[in-house]
């Protein structure tokens, strides 16, 4: 549904994970399960097991709307890093509170997907799952500032 500036989206599933706190690092070995909500079932996942990775769109639902940043700030509040706009970082307290993660597909089990490296905590609403296709990877060289490499050093 839409009214011009707002849309209604519904969860398609929920994350089950041993990670219950939104910590900033060490996500690489985290295994999580995405359990689909009805009306989605095993038919919705048919053929997904032929892919090695999936992209998961989820909602940072524990970030209160009043905690959302709209402008510039220092990533993780680190004074050594430059102040950059919210759209120049991947912080959880962003407009619309949407998360996006490419993670390893470990298994498809009935109406559930087991993934590794999903940076979403237990109970997180999942809005969409897409198979990762190499054709959607960047075409050409990728560049990013040095501070972002520092930020990501322990993330995975």
N, C-alpha and C positions, 0 to 999 in steps of 0.2 A: 504494500500500500504506500501511497505517497500523497503529500499535500503540496508539493512543489519544492520545498526545501528540506523536508524530513521524510525518511523512509522507515518502514517497519521491516526488520529482519528477525528471524526466529532461529533459535539454536537448532542444529541438526543432530547434535550429540553433546557429550560431556566428557571431559578429561578425568581419568582416574590415574593418580600418580602418587608415589611416595613423597614427592616434593609438595609441601603444604605452605611454604613461605616463598615470596617472590625474591629470592636471592639473585644477585647479579651475575654470578659465575658458576662454572662447573656443571653445565647442562649436557655436555657431550655424551655422557654415559647413562643419562637418565632414560629409563624405559617407561613409557606411559601407554595407556589404552584409551582409545576414543570409542565410547559406546554410543551407537546411534539411537536416537529417539524415534518412536513411531511417528509418522508412517514409514520411515526409512527402515530397511531390513537388509538381509544378505543379498537381495536382488540389487540393491543400490550400490553394492560393492563389487558386483560381478565383474571380473577381469582386472580389478585393481591389483591383485596379487602378482600380476605380470610386470609391475613397475618396481623399481628399487627405492624410489623416494616419492614423497608426497609433499604438497604445500598445504599448510593448515592455516586457516583464517580463524582467529578467535577473539574473544572480547576480554579485555582487562577489566573484569567486572568488579574487582576489589578496589579499583581507583575511584574514589567518589568524584562526581561531576565537578564539584568545586575545587578539586585538586588538579584539574587539567591545566596544562601550560599552553598558552596560545602564541607566545612570542619567543624571545631568545633567552637562553640560560646556559650555564656551564654543564656539560654532561656529567651526571653523577655528582654534581656540585664540586667537582675537582678544580681548584683554583689554578692548577697547572695547564688546564685545557682551555681553549678559547670559548667565549660566549658565542653560541650558534643558535639559529632558529630551531624551533621544535621540529620542523620538517627536514632539518639537516642532521637529525639524530633518530634513534629508534627507541626512545624512551616509552615506558608504559603509560605515563600520564600525559598522553597526547590527545588532540581533538578526536573525538569518536572512539577513543580507547581501543582501537583495533590493533591486534597483533598478527604477524605473519611470520611463519617459520617453515623452512624447507627441512624436512627430517627424513631419516631412513625408515623405510617401511620394513618392519620385521616380519609381520604376519597379518593375514586377514582371517578372522575367526568368527564365523557367523555374521552377526551385525556389529562386530567390533573390529577395530584396527589397532594393531600394536605397533608403536613407533619408538624410535630412539632419537634423542636430541631435540625433543619438543620443549621449548622454553615456556611452558604454561603449567600452572600449578593445579593440584587436585581440585576438582569441582568447576574448572573453567569451562564456560560455554563455548562450544565450537560452532562457528557460523558456516564454514564450508571446508571441503577437502578436495584438492585437485591433484591429479597425477603430475609429477614433475617431468617435463619434457625438455631435453637438451636444446631444442629449437627455441625455447623461451629464455635460455640463458643469455647473458649479454653478448652482443655481437661486437667484436673488437676489444681493444684494451680497456681495462677497468682502472679508474684512479680513485683514490680516497686520501684524505689528509692523515698525517702521521699520528695525530691524537687518537683517531679512530682505531688504528692498529693497536695502540697502547690499551685502549678501552677493551678491546676484544681479546687481548692476550690470554686471559684465563676464562673466557666465556664458555668455550666448548671444552 
